[in-house]
Amino acid sequence: MLKKLDKWLVICVLILSVTGLVMIFSASNVTSYMQFAKSPYNFFIRQFIFLIASLIISFFVLKIDTKIYEHFGLFFMIVIIGLLGGVLVYGKITNDASSWFRLGPITIQPSEFAKVITILWFSTYYSRKEHCTDFKKVLFPLILAFVIALLIAIQPDLGTTTLYLGIVFFMFLELPINWKVKRNSFIGLIVIVAGCLLLLLNNGVQLLFERQVERFNFLNPCERIYSTGNQVCNGYIAINNGGLFGKGLGNSTQKYLYLPEAYTDFIFAIIVEELGLLISVGILLLLFIILWRIFLIAKRSRTTRGALICYGVFWYILLHILINLGGLLGLMPLTGVPLPFLSYGGSYLMCLIISLALVLRVDYESKTTKSNK
């Protein structure tokens, strides 16, 4: 089986995973010791454990025929809706958001798993509705997706909500369903969303919190370096410090508590500062090679189900890259979205590796199946 896997994809994933571990250690060791009074290896060890667990789970994912998910997709969606509801009541509050369950020494973020589960269910559900003309049946998954987006927004997590809706939107555009049916379903969803928003506004519900509104003031961040522009401006300083060749691995100055969240959302700034612009561009190139290979696997998939899985994962990764770098460079508001493979975050890393295992499984099925299903 291993011989039939896309080698370019596997190699790029391994290189970026190792690079991510190294850079997470470099970017987090000072914060871990000085701010949290823990071992400098704390975040590195946690991420390493999640990476190993992800690879083990992915091994089993590679063995499972994607057709099997047709029987469990709706069940998974209901479970994730339940977990997203539960995290609002029992979740751990971090940065004013209730997004995580604490399980002993680790935390799990259900909203990250919601992305992959939605990709899987959309792919299996709509692959059986290619000739469907009943817009209500086409609309049903969109309604569940809206419920999930609403639960994520309530946490509140604007970044994940935006990214999740982006994945749903672009997957919807890829569906092999009659355009008129898609149009009617989309209009129906807009009516439902608009109705819910009007109902909330009429009851005096605040849709955006103050700290979220502040993030929309993202232009000229260095004019507000002591307030809302602190993170972006210090990110600029890190990038400027790095130049073409960098200051050397481990030699960042911005990670000494000048740049908040240096090992998560803003890790690319530390990468540029330590490794330089040339190597950083090379890292971005590896990310886009992964996207290119996913796109090729989608195009040659022998099943609609497989193609939709790949397209969903493609948008999943691309949107993470664009939103993360857009926030880092001050091109859009900060949203707390991690950069694939490089940012610290166990739940996201696990979902990312599992989603790529699904893509590799689709590639394997395309190479071993002679006829369309």
C-alpha positions, 0 to 999 in steps of 0.5 A: 500500500505504501508504494501506491501513496503520493510520494511528493505529498508524503515527503512534503508533509514529513518535512513540514511536520519536522520543521514545525516541531523545531520552530515550535520549540524555538519560538516557545521555549522562552515563553514556556519558561518565563511566562508559564514557569514550565520546562522550555520543552513543554510545548514541543513535547505536547506537539510531538505527542499529538504528532505521533498520535496523529500518525498512528490514527492516520495509519488506520484511516489509510486502511478504511475504504472511504465508502464506509463513511457514508454510514457514519457521516450523519452520526459524526455530525450529530456528535460534533454538534453535541460536543460544541454545545457541551464545550459552551457549558463545560469547556475551558476558557482561554482568551475569553473563548470557551473552545476547549475540553480539558482531558487531564494534561491535554486540551481538545478543541471540538471546532477543529474536528468539526471541519474535517467531519463536515468535509467527510459528510458533505462528500459522502452525502452529496456524492449520492445526490448527483441527480437530486432535484429536491432542494430540501434534501440539498439544503439539509446539510447546509442547515446542520453546517449553519448550526455548527457555525453558530455554535462556534461563533457563540464560543466566541471564535470568529476566526474558526467560524469564518474559516468553517463557513469558507470551507462549506461555501467552496465545497458547495460550489464544487458539488456536482448538482444541478445549478438551479437546485444549488441556487435554490438551496443557497437562497433558502439558506440565506433566508434562514440565516437572515431570519436568525440574525434579525431575530437575534438583533431584535432581542438585543443580542450582541453579535460581535464582542468588543475585542472582535470589533477591535480586530477590524482596526487592522490598518497601520498597526504600529500606530497602536503598538501599545494596544490593538496593533501590538501583535502585528507590529511586533510581527513586522519587526521580527520579519524585518530583523530576519532579512534574507538569511535570518539571525540563525535558528534560536536567535529570535529577539521577538520571542522574548515576550515582545511578540504575543503568541509567537509559537501559534498564530505568529510563528511564521514571523519567528521563522522569517526572523530566525531562518530568513526570507529565502528559507521561509519562501521555501517553506511556503513553496512546500505548502503549495506543493501539498495543495497542488498534489491534493488538487491532482488527486482530486482531478484523477479520483474515480469517485465523486466522493473521493474528489469532494474529500480532496477539494474539501481538504484543499480549501481547508488548508488553503484558507488556513494559509491565507487567513493566517498570513493575511492577519500576520501581514496586516491585510485582514483582521487577526482571527487566531487561525493557525498556520498548517504544520507550523503553528502549535496546536494539537487538535489542529495538527491531528485534524490536519494529518487525518485529513491528509490521510483521507486524501492519500486513501482517495489516491490509493483507491483511484490507483487500485480501482479500475471502474467508477463507483 
